[in-house]
Amino acid sequence: MKSRREFLKTVAASSALALAGGANGAVAATAVKAAARGARAKAGAGGATGPAAHGGALPSEIAKQKKSTADALKVIRDYPLPAGSPMAFAFKPMKANRGRKARTS
């Protein structure tokens, strides 16, 4: 199965070849097929996927976001609340506003 990036590369290549080929569509179609075969061969030959393909940027960004979230939670949890302080919010169900039914008599 092709990744989204490979699919978009194939579409872009086929569009460029179709525009460049003009009336010679058979040559363009052959080139597109060859490009698709090449992309499949690269993917099947152990192409880099996952965090290693990003050069380590993805794991470091995830670590930064986890640390930021943990720091924010620590600040919230450590905030002192005086005893008997009012609640921040309370759920109060509202009655449905039901209008009178129009009489058809």
C-alpha positions as CSV (number, residue, x, y, z in Angstrom):
1,M,0.0,0.0,0.0
2,K,1.4,3.4,-0.9
3,S,1.8,6.1,1.6
4,R,0.1,9.4,1.0
5,R,3.3,11.1,0.1
6,E,4.2,8.4,-2.5
7,F,0.7,8.7,-4.0
8,L,1.0,12.5,-4.3
9,K,4.5,12.2,-5.9
10,T,3.1,9.8,-8.5
11,V,0.1,12.2,-9.2
12,A,2.4,15.2,-9.5
13,A,4.8,13.3,-11.8
14,S,2.0,12.0,-14.0
15,S,0.5,15.5,-14.3
16,A,3.9,17.0,-15.2
17,L,4.5,14.3,-17.7
18,A,1.1,14.7,-19.3
19,L,1.6,18.4,-19.6
20,A,5.1,18.1,-21.0
21,G,4.2,15.2,-23.3
22,G,1.4,17.1,-25.1
23,A,0.1,14.9,-27.9
24,N,2.6,12.1,-27.1
25,G,0.5,10.6,-24.3
26,A,1.9,7.1,-24.8
27,V,5.4,8.1,-23.8
28,A,4.1,9.9,-20.8
29,A,2.0,6.9,-19.7
30,T,5.1,4.7,-20.0
31,A,7.2,7.1,-17.9
32,V,4.5,7.2,-15.2
33,K,4.4,3.5,-15.0
34,A,8.2,3.3,-14.7
35,A,8.1,6.0,-11.9
36,A,5.4,4.1,-10.0
37,R,7.5,0.9,-10.3
38,G,10.5,2.7,-9.0
39,A,8.6,4.1,-6.0
40,R,7.3,0.6,-5.2
41,A,10.8,-0.8,-5.4
42,K,12.1,1.8,-3.1
43,A,9.3,1.2,-0.6
44,G,9.8,-2.5,-0.7
45,A,13.6,-2.3,-0.4
46,G,13.3,-1.3,3.3
47,G,12.6,2.4,2.8
48,A,12.9,4.4,6.0
49,T,9.6,4.8,7.8
50,G,8.7,5.8,11.3
51,P,10.6,8.0,13.6
52,A,14.0,7.2,12.1
53,A,12.9,8.7,8.8
54,H,12.4,12.0,10.4
55,G,16.0,12.3,11.7
56,G,14.9,12.1,15.3
57,A,12.8,15.3,15.1
58,L,9.6,13.5,15.8
59,P,10.6,11.9,19.1
60,S,12.2,15.1,20.4
61,E,9.1,17.1,19.6
62,I,6.9,14.5,21.3
63,A,9.2,14.7,24.3
64,K,8.9,18.5,24.4
65,Q,5.1,18.3,24.2
66,K,4.9,15.7,27.0
67,K,7.2,17.9,29.2
68,S,5.1,21.0,28.5
69,T,1.9,19.1,29.4
70,A,3.4,17.7,32.6
71,D,4.6,21.2,33.6
72,A,1.2,22.7,33.0
73,L,-0.5,19.9,35.1
74,K,2.0,20.4,37.9
75,V,1.2,24.2,38.1
76,I,-2.6,23.5,38.1
77,R,-2.3,20.7,40.7
78,D,0.0,22.8,43.0
79,Y,-2.3,25.8,43.0
80,P,-3.4,26.4,46.5
81,L,-7.2,26.7,47.0
82,P,-8.4,28.1,50.3
83,A,-10.8,25.9,52.3
84,G,-14.4,26.6,51.5
85,S,-13.7,28.3,48.2
86,P,-16.6,28.2,45.7
87,M,-16.6,25.6,43.0
88,A,-15.4,26.6,39.6
89,F,-18.5,25.4,37.9
90,A,-21.6,23.4,38.6
91,F,-23.8,21.5,36.2
92,K,-27.4,22.7,36.4
93,P,-29.8,21.1,34.0
94,M,-32.1,23.5,32.2
95,K,-35.8,22.8,31.5
96,A,-36.6,22.4,27.9
97,N,-38.4,25.3,26.4
98,R,-41.4,23.7,24.9
99,G,-43.8,26.1,23.2
100,R,-47.5,25.5,23.0
101,K,-48.6,23.3,20.3
102,A,-50.6,25.1,17.7
103,R,-54.2,23.9,17.5
104,T,-55.4,23.0,14.1
105,S,-59.1,23.1,14.9
